[in-house]
């Protein structure tokens, strides 16, 4: 996993995992493509991985930066297409991108 200040989730490959530590919780987000995610880490809303939509990050003024998670900002996601959740401030981000899978039929043999 690599540390990051800002992560543009919409540009990550499906299967990428983002480890998000906020002031009060620790979330695990798996990118499913676009703004579709699987998220866990909140004892009430997502104690186990649940499907959600990533909205992005909210700054101190309340401006939303769509599809991006940034340190020092609050993460916002949508559960069940109707319940917005805004976290406490993000203090650490780590990203684990999926390893490329080699197709055995495409390997070269001598």
Secondary structure, DSSP 8 states (H G I E B T S, - for coil): -EEESEEEGGGS-TT-EEEEEESS-EEEEEEEETTEEEEE-BTTTBSS-EEEEEEEEE-TT--EEETEEETTSEEEEEETTTEEEEEEEEEEEEEE-------GGG----
